[in-house]
Amino acid sequence: MTILLSDPRVRAVPVVECGEPLVRLPHDLAPSGALVRAGLAYRLVAADGMLPAGIRLRVVEGFRAVEEQRAIVASYGAELAALHPGLGDQALERLTSRFVAPVDVAPHVAGAAVDLTLVDVCGEELDLGTPIDATPEQSDGRCWFAAAGIGPDARAHRTLLASVLEAQGLVNYPTEWWHWSYGDRYWALVTGAPHGLYGPLASAVAA
């Protein structure tokens, strides 16, 4: 069964903050200037080097400030509440967490997660079935990594993406093919690690 970020088991995972700094990813990997923890940056560069010639990783987002995370939760939660009137708070949080994590366990807020895709030699995004950040409603569920209803090229590209990222120890959030993390509470729960390595950060100060 899919474990969502709102699951109490995620919150129950302890974090032993290792103190790794945020670093800016190389421009060719993240033209947006995304920041991530140093250990995650190392793994992303290594994963990028494992891809076949002519294909690269493209990181769209890394560290996200608490205020931004809170705003995304509120916006998407309001959208879902309008679609499902009468939904209780707990059920709404669970539904919301398919697309955006509660602030206290959010991997992006810890600098432990990236949203990324694959691009060709010209920097054009390859077909992965949906745009990055397509909600379950917008994509009719095709945003889930293992979703049916995507073409063979998209399936092959998702498989390739997973092969290089998993080889470097990252884990996918199964409701979002583009979201991968390392060192956060969700990663620890999925991999069986005794604790997370990265907790929430107050500001985006790169080393």
Long-range contacts (C-beta under 8 A, 24 or more apart in sequence): 2-174, 2-175, 3-186, 3-189, 3-190, 4-94, 4-97, 4-98, 4-175, 5-97, 5-101, 5-102, 5-105, 5-106, 5-107, 5-173, 5-186, 6-93, 6-94, 6-96, 6-97, 6-101, 6-102, 9-189, 10-105, 10-185, 10-186, 10-189, 11-104, 11-105, 11-185, 13-185, 13-186, 13-188, 13-189, 13-195, 13-196, 14-194, 14-195, 14-196, 15-185, 15-195, 15-196, 15-197, 15-198, 15-199, 16-195, 16-196, 16-197, 17-197, 17-198, 17-199, 18-183, 18-197, 18-198, 20-197, 20-198, 21-205, 21-206, 21-207, 22-63, 22-111, 22-201, 22-204, 22-205, 22-206, 22-207, 23-206, 23-207, 24-206, 25-59, 25-62, 28-56, 29-56, 29-57, 29-58, 29-59, 30-58, 30-59, 30-60, 30-62, 31-58, 32-59, 32-60, 32-61, 34-59, 34-60, 34-61, 34-62, 34-63, 34-114, 35-62, 35-63, 35-111, 35-204, 35-206, 36-62, 36-63, 36-111, 36-112, 36-113, 36-114, 37-110, 37-111, 37-112, 37-182, 37-183, 37-197, 37-198, 38-207, 39-182, 39-183, 39-197, 40-111, 40-112, 40-114, 40-170, 40-181, 40-182, 40-183, 43-168, 43-169, 43-170, 43-182, 44-114, 44-116, 44-168, 46-168, 47-164, 47-165, 47-167, 47-168, 47-170, 48-164, 50-163, 50-164, 50-167, 51-118, 51-160, 51-164, 52-160, 54-120, 54-121, 55-118, 55-119, 55-120, 55-126, 55-160, 56-118, 56-119, 56-120, 56-121, 57-116, 57-117, 57-118, 57-119, 57-164, 58-116, 58-117, 58-118, 58-119, 58-123, 58-125, 59-114, 59-115, 59-116, 60-114, 60-115, 60-116, 60-117, 60-132, 60-178, 61-108, 61-114, 61-115, 62-108, 62-111, 62-113, 62-114, 63-108, 63-109, 63-111, 63-201, 63-204, 64-106, 64-108, 64-109, 65-109, 65-203, 65-204, 66-103, 66-109, 66-200, 66-202, 69-100, 69-101, 69-103, 69-106, 69-108, 69-109, 70-103, 72-100, 73-100, 73-101, 73-102, 73-103, 76-100, 76-135, 79-137, 83-137, 98-136, 98-175, 99-135, 99-136, 99-143, 99-175, 99-176, 101-186, 103-200, 104-200, 105-184, 105-185, 105-186, 106-200, 107-173, 107-179, 107-181, 107-184, 107-185, 107-186, 107-187, 109-200, 109-201, 110-183, 110-184, 110-196, 110-198, 110-199, 110-200, 110-201, 111-198, 111-201, 112-181, 112-182, 112-183, 112-184, 112-187, 112-196, 112-197, 112-198, 113-173, 113-179, 113-180, 113-181, 113-184, 114-179, 114-180, 114-181, 115-176, 115-178, 115-179, 116-161, 116-178, 116-180, 117-161, 117-178, 118-157, 118-160, 118-161, 126-153, 126-157, 127-151, 127-153, 127-154, 127-157, 128-154, 128-157, 128-158, 128-161, 128-177, 128-178, 129-154, 129-155, 129-158, 129-177, 130-177, 132-178, 133-178, 136-175, 143-175, 143-176, 143-177, 144-174, 144-175, 144-176, 144-177, 145-172, 145-174, 145-175, 145-176, 145-177, 146-174, 147-177
